[in-house]
Amino acid sequence: MKIIIAGAGEVGTHLAKLLSRENMDISLMDERQERLGDLEANYDMITRVGSPTSIHDLQDIGIREADLFIAVTTSETENMTACLIAKQLGAKRTLARIENFEYLLPENKQFFEQMGLHHLIYPEVLAANEIVESLKTNWMRYHISLCEGALELCVIRVRETAKTLGMKFSSGCYNHGRYRIMAIKRDNETIIPTGDDALMTGDMVYCICTRENMDFMREELGKPKREINNVLFFGGSKIAQKAVQSLPEGYTIKILEADREEAIRLSEKISNALIINADGSDMEVLKEEGIQDADAFVAVTESSEANIFACLAAKRLGVRKTIAEVENIDYIPMAEGLDIGAVLNKKTITASYIYQMLLNASVLNVRNLTSADAEIVEFLATESSRITRGKIKDASLPKEATIGAIVRAGEGILVNGDTVILPSDRVVVLCKSNVLKKLEKFFQ
């Protein structure tokens, strides 16, 4: 598959790196040579200096043979224009990064497709949705509903109150069949557990269960359930705005915005939050604005460093639930190690969204797990799939992957080594990022 990405900013560069591992024909273009740097030398991709709205430059990079053209520059107008030109020059499909929420409305989908804009993506809206979901399931670090809600993936930090702490998996402590631990993130290592492994304090665990078993799992892992009513946002960014507008009624919301003019604009746009012109990175300001009464603190300024340290301050002042936008991917392991709460990265969220469009038809969904070098994937088993020819334990799956559950006739079912997967089953797999292509062969 030939893919051309226009825009070597954070989103475009991260996506190009991700796709370059999958043996795809990747080309990355940008008008500034310094943004492309030495990517071509270090990754399996072609880089070109050029404008995404230049007919000559698009033809030069091979737009006629492109299966997908992705425009993710910082300019919505440039992205949409580039996609329209690319489609006319032969690109089979196009995707544009946008900043106008109106364009995403379902009634506008056909209009844009007829123009040649097949997919539209708004990274800040995707990130805002993650915040809203995280606030709803506040005892977890991260949560994904899978297979239309038949299964739930829950990411939880293990504390000393966990009932199974120190107990080996081979002891039978997880044989209840009500939830399954698919992976453990310990320090900077992602572990697919075997019988000799055991949970340790500070581990991040990736569990799968059905919705009715979430409370049982929460109690087993020693996580108290708390209601969130008061939320304090640090920064009035687009992510903050979309998150606040998406939160249901019943929340008391404050937004701390250091820029006075921006604070005034926010007060005119947002009706369900109190806008305060103040610097949320100042400990005294946080105290004055009632941080001690906040149930959750969300730091979404443009500075990863400010967000990390603000969450650390909020934790010190007693806030149980904190969420930090950390856009520098290199900072994510450090942020996790500092135990600042949930970590949000719109680049990885956006890349995962685009990534799933490019995989084999047997892949129904794929989500990159920000805090681990892993992905959660939904496969569809068919009559011809190798995975249906015997028990899971005899399938010779890569050791970097584990099947957690299946959905059969709409019902979520946890699996074990003796489970036999049937055609039409939806199969949920957690795997390290470098083995997804190997897994596809089991389901084709």
N, C-alpha and C positions, 0 to 999 in steps of 0.2 A: 504494500500500500504506500503510495506516494502522498506525503503530507507537507504542505508549505505553511509555515507560521510567520506571520508578519507582526513584528514588535518584539524586540529582545529586552523588554523590561522584566520585572520579577516573574510575572505570570507566564509570559512567553518562553523565557529561558528555562524555568522550572519544568514546564510542559515538554519542551524539546529534549531536555535531559532525560525525563521519564520515558518518553517514547523512543528515544535512541537505544534503550536497553532491549526493545522488543523486536529488533531486526526489521524495523520499518525504514522506508526511505524518507528521511527527515531533512527539510531545508528550512533555515531560519534567516529571515531578512530584517534589516533595520537600516535607517538612514544614517546612523552614527556608528562608525567603525569601533569606537571604544566600548560600545555595549556588546559587540560580538566577541571582542577580545580573542582569546585562544581556544574558544569552544570547539572549533573544527578539529584542532589538534588533540584535544582531550576527550572528545565524544564522537560517536559515530553519526555525524551529521554534516551537512554542507551549509556554510554561511555565506551570505552575500550582502554587500552594502547596496541599498536601493530603497526606493519609495514604493509602498504598497498601492499607491494610486497612480503609478506610472505604468502605462501600457508596455513600454519598452522593458522596464525592469521586471515586470511580471512575466513577460515572454522569455526574458533571459534566464529566469530561475526555473522555467519549465512548467508554467501554469497550465498549459494545454493537457499535460498528462496527470495533473493533480487529482487524486481521489477526494481530498479534503483540503480546503483553504481556510486557515484560521487567522483572523485579524484581532489581535489583542493589544493594540497600542493604547496609549492613554487618551486618545481622541475618539469619541463615539462616532463623530461625523466621518473621520478618516476610515474607521473600521467598516462602517456600512458602505461607504463609497467603494472601498477596496474590494469588498465582497461582491458588489454588483458588477464591477469591472471583471473580477476574476471569473465569475460565472459566465459572462459573455465571451471570455477568452478560452473557455473550455473546462474549467474546474467542475467536477461532478457535484460536490456539495460545498457549502460555505458555512462558516460560523463567525459571528461578530460579537465582540465584547461591547456592551452598551451601558448607559447610565440613566436611561429613561424607563421607569417602571411600567409606564403605559404600554410600551412595546411588548411586554411579556403577557399582557392580558390574552386569554384564550381566543377571544373574538378577533384578535389581530394576527393570529398565527398564519392563517391561509393567505392573508394579504401580503405578508412578508415572503412567504414561500413562493408566491406567484412572481414576486419581484426578483427572486434568486437568492434570498436570505433564508437558508434552511434552518439555522439554529441561532438563537440569541442567548447570551449569557450575561448575567449581572453579578459579578463576584461578591459585591457587598450585600446583596440580598441573600445569597447562599450563606454567607457568614452570619448574617442577622438571624436567619432561620436556625442556625446551630445554637446561637445564644438563647433564643426562645425555648428551644427543646431542652437545653442544659438547665435552664431555670425551672422548668416543669419537673425535671427529674434530678433534683438538686443533690441527692445523696451519691450520685455517680459523677465521675469525671466527664463521661461521654456516653452517648446513647444513640443507637440507630434502630429504627423499626425495619424489619426485613420481611420480604414476601408479603407485602400488604398487611403487615401487623401480625402475621401468624407466629413470628419469632422476634425476639428482642436481643440485640447485642448490647451488653452493659460493660462499661469500663470502670473499674473500681480500684481505689487505692486501699491496700490491706493495712489495717491497724492492728494493734496488740489485742483488740477485743474480738478478733475473728475466732470462731469456734474451732476451725480446722487448722489453725496456725501450727506449723511444724510437723503436721501429719503427712506422711508420704501418700501419694496417690494410690499406691499399691495396697494401702491399709484398708481400702474399701470405704473411706469416709465420703467419697463422692458417688457411691453406688445407688444413691436414692433416686437417680434418674429425673431430678427436678430442675437441675441446671448443670451445665458443663463448662469447665474452665478450658478454653481453647488455646490460650497463650498467656505467658507471663512476661512482663517487661521488668527486668531487674538491672538497675544501673543503665548501661547503654546496650544491653543484650536482650534480644527477643528470644524467648524460650518456648518451643512447642513441648509441653510437659510429657514426661514418661512416668512409669511407675515409681522410679527412684526420686522423683522431684517432690518438693514440699513447699508450701507457701512460707514466705518470710515477711516480717514487718517492713513496710515500705514498698513491697511489690505492687506493680500495676497489673491487674488481672483482667482478661478479656473473656467474659462469660456469655453463654447463650442460654436462653430459656424461653418459655412461653409467658405471656403477660400475667397469667394467674399465679405463676410461681415466682414473680419478682419480689414479693414481700418475704417469702421464705428464704430466697437467696440473700436478700438484704440482711435479714436477721442472722443467717449463718455466717456471713462475712462481717458481722459486728457493726453495721452501719445504721445509726439512728435516722428516723424519718422526721424531717423538719419542714414546716410550712414556710414559704417565702411570700412575704407581703410588701416589704420595703426594699427597693432596689436603688442603688446609687451608681450612676454611670459617670465615669471619668473620661471626658472628651465627647464633643458633639458631632463626631464623624458621621459619614453616610451610614456606616454599619450601625452606629448607635441609634440614628434616626429611624432606620428601617426596623430595628429590633423593638424600639419603644412603640412604634406604630402597630407592630404585630402582636404585642402582648395583650392578652385578654383583659377585660375589666377586673378591677379588684386590687390591682397593684398600686402602691404609692411610689412614684418614680421621681427622682431628682437627677438632673444632668449638670455636671460641673464643667463649664467651658471657660478657658482662660482668656480667649479673645472676645473683647467686649462687643464688637460689631457682629461677630458670629453668634454670640449669645442672644443678641436682639433678634437676629434672623430666625434662630431656633424657636424663640418664644412666639413668633408669628406663625411658624409652621406646625408646631406640635402643641396639641391641646391637652394631652393626658399626662404631662410631666411638668415639674417646676424647673425652670432654667435658672441656674445660678452662675453669675460671672465670677469664677474663682478658679484657682489652680489646684486641681485634685491631687497633685504630687506633694503638696505641702501638708505635713502632719497636723499642724495647727488648724488649717482649713478643714481637713477631714473631721477633726474633733468638733469644730464649730458647727459643721453641717450635719452632725448627728450620726457619724459613722458607727458609733457604738449601738445605735438602734437599727442599723441596716442588716437585713437578712442576706443580702447579696451585694457584691461590688464588682462592676464590670468595667475594665480599663481598655478603651478602644481608641486611644489617640494614635497619631501617626508614628510615634516613637515606641519601638519595642522595649527599649530600656526603661522609659518612663512607666510603661504599663507593668512591666515586671516588678519594679521597685514599689509602685503604688499598691500592687496586690500584696506584696510582702508587708507593707505598712498596714494595709487593711486587715491582714491576718493577725498581725501583732496587736491590733486594736480590737480583736475579737470577732471579726466577720467570718462566718463559717464557709460561705460559698463565694469564691472569687473566680473570675474569668479574665484572662489576659489575651489580648490580640498580640501575637508575636510573629511579625512578618519576616524577620530574619531567621531563615530555617536553621542556620548554625546555632542560634540561641535556644532552640526548642529543647535539646537534651539538658542544657543548663537550667532552663525554666522548670522542667520536670524535676530535676534534682533538688531545686530549691523548694519544691512542694508548694507552688503558688496557687494551685487549683487547676481548673480547666484551661487548656492552652488552645488558642484559635489561630488558624493560619489560612487566610483566604486563597493563597496560591495553591496549597495542596487540595483544598476543597474544590476549587475550580478545575484543577488538573484532573482530579478523580471524575468529575462530572463529564469532562470532555473525553477522558480515557475510555470510559465505558461505551462510547459511541463507536470505538475503533476495534472492538474485540470480536471474536467469533460469535456466530448467532446463538451458540449454546450458552453464552454468558448473558444472563439477564440483568445483572447489576454488579458493580464493583465499587468499593469505597476504600480509599487510602486512609490508613489509620495514622493520624498526625504524630502521635507519640511513640509509634513503633514502626520498625521497618517491615511492615506487613500490610496486607489487604484482606478485606472480607468480601467474598465473591459468592454470588448466587448463580449456580449452573442449572441448566435443564437437561435431565437425562432423557435419552431417546432410545428407540429400539436398537439402534446400532452402537450405542455407547458402551465402551469397554467396562465402565464402572458397574454395569448391570449384570455382569457375567459371574458373579459370585459374592461372597461375603467381603465386607470392607477390609477386614484384616488380611485378606488374600489378594488385594488389588495392587500391591506394590506401589503405593503412592509415594511421592517424594517425601523424605523425612522432614522437609521444611514446610509441610502442609498437614492439616488435619481437618477431617469432616466433622462438623459439630452437630448438625441436625438436618432433617429433611422436612419438606411440606408435602403431604400426600392428601389429595382430596380436600385441600384447604386447612388441614390440621397439622400443626407443628409437632414434630416428633424428634426427641433427642436420639442419637444413634450410639451404638457401641461396635466393637469389632465384629460381632456376629450379625449385624444388620445387613440385609440385602436390599440394595437400591433397585427400584423398579422403573421402567419407562414412564415418563410424565412426572416423576418426582422432581421437585425443586430442591437442590442440594446446596447447603450453606457450608462454605469452606473458608478457613483462615489459612493464609499462606504467606510466606515471606515474599517480598516484592520481586525477587528474581526467578520465581518458579511458575508464574501464572501461565506462561505459554506452554510449559510442560503439562500442566493440569488440563489445559484445553483438550489435549489428545485423549484424555480419559472420557470425555463427554461428547466428542464429535461422532 
